[in-house]
Every structure is written in C-alpha cells, then in structure tokens.
C-alpha cells in the first residue's frame, strides 16, 4: 500500500482503505444526544473505555436528568467517578461546564451547534471548563450532531506522527493537520470510521506506545517511522515518483 498516490487522492483515503482491509468497517451504530456525549467524553480522558463507560452508567443511574448532575456537589461526583483518571478535576469541571451551557443558552442543550461551522462549534465547546480539542471533536462527531470533526486521542496522535502524516506538535496541531487532509466529500461517519480504525485497530492492536508490531502492519512499506514513505510535513505532501 502506498499512502502517497497523487495530489488528487488524500493520503487519508489510502490509509483508510488499508486499515479497512485489516480491521473491517467501523460505522456508528447509535449516537447519543450532545449533552450525554459531553458528559461521557469529559470523564473519558486518560481512562480505559470500559472504566469510563461504567462510570458514565453510574452517573446515569445516580441522576434522573443531566440538569441534576449540573447541581451535584463535587464530593458526590468524586464518589461516583472514583476510578477514572484525575477524578478531582472531572468532578469539579463537569458540573461547571453544564451550568455554563445553561447560563448561555437558557437550558441544557447543545443542539444549536448544528447550525454553526465546525470550527465555530468547536471553539464554543472549548471555552467550557475541561473541554479541549478531543472532547469538543467527540461531541461534534460522535453525538447525533454528526459533524465533520476527527477525534484525535493519544492513539490517533501517536500513529499519525509515526506514519508521518503530521509533524511534531500537540494534539491540536495533529487535529488541524489531519482535518486538512480529509477529503471534502467525507462525511461525519467517514471521520468516525477513520478515528476507530486509527485508534482501536492500528493504535491499540498493532502500533501501541511500546513495541509496535511493524512486521504485521499493513503500513510497513510506507511508514515514516521505518524510514520509508514521506516526510512529516503534511503541507509538503507530494506524489511519490515511480
Ligand atoms: S509500520 Fe510500525 S510504526 Fe508504522 S504504523 Fe505500522 S506498527 Fe506503527
């Protein structure tokens, strides 16, 4: 597989094709409302999916609506979120974020974001306590807002840099680099699929932080980490000769 097939074809298309062959389709089966997704994504940072889903279900059981969560005490939330990473920060910031939305909108809803551009919606979300580029993109892409925003978590960030799709920088840099490579025709579902292919397929199964399994990887002939492929700068992307 070659990621650089020409200026008319984004390297992300080639990447997705290769990972689809390896891991199969990753289409969304159900989307939550954006407030529920904000709650889920806000407690997920640095935490295994199984642990954060269990914590999310405990929140669901503890509060009959998210408006009640907005009024919850930090101590109560800390008790529920005890096993997620940095529970103190999350227990403090999550109700603050929900109350801020209520103050701005008049009630607890994020449905108005659908009428905004992706960047405007992302900036509005990132002005909330505890919401960075990953959580904002999760709300926009994973929820029933279904907007074109790629979720860049630690796995997506790592493999994008190893492959050479983006250069050094923080996850915001990686987000913008990958979004600039996303074909205009790609839908929210396409970006959803790319996230899960890069995260759960490539990032967790073949290319973890330690000891990547390069011999079994479909990208082994076009990966910058192995000294093949291309330079790290997405803006310098050019079709490879031959
Ligand atoms: S070839 Fe190796 S370093 Fe490159 S993406 Fe595959 S597993 Fe990761």
Boltz pocket constraint, residues with backbone or C-beta under 6 A from the ligand:
constraints:
  - pocket:
      binder: B
      contacts: [[A, 159], [A, 162], [A, 163], [A, 206], [A, 207], [A, 212], [A, 213], [A, 214], [A, 215], [A, 217], [A, 218], [A, 219], [A, 220], [A, 221], [A, 223], [A, 224], [A, 225], [A, 226]]
      max_distance: 6.0
